[in-house]
Amino acid sequence: MNVSAYFASLGIREEHFRLEQTHFDRESHLHGIAHTYRVMTHCLVLGAASGYHRESLIAFCGAFIHDMARQNDGRCEYHGQWAAERKLHQHSKRFFSEGITDGEVSVIAEIVTGHSLPGDVQVEKKNIPLAILKDADALDRIRLGEGNLKPEFLRLSQSGSFIGYAQALYCAATERASTCSFEEYLALSSALLRGVGSR
């Protein structure tokens, strides 16, 4: 799977999705730029694997802002709602520039709000962007240590097969001296998933 090529096929410009610390309400090692880039990358991988291409683009945009309004690193059901309320408007112009519609911006608000709420998500057409975002976020729970990623809670049938990849991506990125750029995450993912098919 060439994640970089898949990203390009969606018509997204990488320069529109470069994160800065000023985008976030607070600095965080657990929920900051590196985590966000990995979740964005996982959204693309799940979209390529599942064939939910438009849905993965919506989830990708949601991932960009999903933890920006966090006030702490603990369990919090409201940080998604805060991000939808405070960050979506700030960044919606970049989403529109990538062809996201008004209706899809509303979906981004819904999934960003929903990603931090407890409860299961039924995998049906209207919930696919939320399922992708939740699973992409869950795949990066690998960073929290053994036992934090619960495969039985993943929603998409394809997601469980990417746990090993998520672990390898996290390890490869954290071995570097500085935070990887999004472009570097795409390249790392492509290398790790070489030979894995997409739909």
PEVENBEL-V693440 format. One record per backbone hydrogen bond with DSSP energy under -1.0 kcal/mol. CO is the residue of the C=O (numbers start at 0). NH is the residue of the N-H. Records with the same first field share a line. If there is no record, write none. Layout:
CO=NH ; NH
This chain:
0=2
1=5
2=6
3=7
4=8
5=9
6=11
7=10
12=15
13=16
19=22
20=23
31=35
32=36
33=37
34=38
35=39
36=40
37=41
38=42
39=43
40=44
41=45
42=46
43=47
44=48
45=49
46=50
47=198
50=52
51=55
52=56
53=57
54=58
55=59
56=60
57=61
58=62
59=63
61=65
64=67
66=69
67=24
77=81
78=82
79=83
80=84
81=85
82=86 ; 87
86=90
87=91
90=94
91=95
92=96
94=97 ; 99
95=98
100=104
101=105
102=106
103=107
104=108
105=109
106=110
107=111
108=112
109=113
110=114
113=116
121=123
123=126
124=127
126=130
127=131
128=132
129=133
130=134
131=135
132=136
133=137
134=138
137=140
139=142
140=143
141=144
144=147
149=152
150=153
157=160
158=161
159=162
161=165
162=166
163=167
164=168
165=169
166=170
167=171
168=172
169=173
170=174
172=175
180=184
181=185
182=186
183=187
184=188
185=189
186=190
187=191
188=192
192=195
